[in-house]
């Protein structure tokens, strides 16, 4: 997977944006997230906000993943790849 990375929240958050077009089934993703024992804070057809590895993580249906707090780009790509491979 290839990503572009965006810094958000004054550099305290990173978002991995997949260069590939994706359409994640958000109902199935939410079911899997909850099955993994992660607490979902909010969800709709566009995004799911949940706690993952001590970070607020937001998964978007278009294949974007945001992590807060996180500042290391390589870790962001690693985590985003790990998450998106579960839902494709």
N, C-alpha and C positions, 0 to 999 in steps of 0.2 A: 504494500500500500504506500501511496505517496501522499504527503500532506503539505499544506502551507500552514504556518504557525502565526497566530495573532496574539499580541500581548494586550491584556485588558486590565482594568481596575488598577491603573498606575503600576503595572508590571507584577501585580500580586497574583494574577490569574493568566493562564494560557489556554488558547483554544486551538485544537488541531482541526483543520478543515480539509477533508478528503478531496483530492483532485478528481476522483472518480465520482460519477453520479450515483447516488444511493437512494433507496426508498425503504427505510427500515420499518417493519411492522411494529408499531409502538405498543400495541396490546401484548404481543408475544414478548417483546423486550421487557416490558414491565413485569410480566409473569416470571421470566427468567431471573430478573434482578431480585425480585422478592424471594424466589426459590433459593437464591444464593445467600439469603439472610441480610440483604442490604435494605436499609430503611428508605423508602421513597417519601420525599417531602411534598412533591407535587408532580402531576402528570396530565398530559392532554395528547391530542393527535400530533403535535409538533415537537414536544420535548418532555423529557423525564428528568427531574432533579432528585438526586439521591446521594446518600453518604457511601463513599467507597474509599477504602484505605485511608481514612481520616480526612478526606477532602470532600467538599461539595462538588459533585460531578453532575454535569448536565449533558445528556445525550439528545441530539436533535435528529429528527427523522431523515434529514438530508445527508447525514454522515458526519456531522460536526460533533466534537466532544470538548467540553470546557472543564477545566480543573481549577479549583480554588481552595487553598493557596497552592501554587506551583510556579516555579520560575525557571526550571531547567528544560530547555527545548527537547533534548534527547529523551528525557524521561517522559515528557508529554507525548512524543511520537510513539514510544514504547507502550505506554498505557493506552493510548487511543487505538493502536493496532490490536492490542489484547482485547479491548472492549468490542470493537467493531467486528472482529473475527467471530465473536460469539453470536452476532445477530444477522449475519449475511447468509 
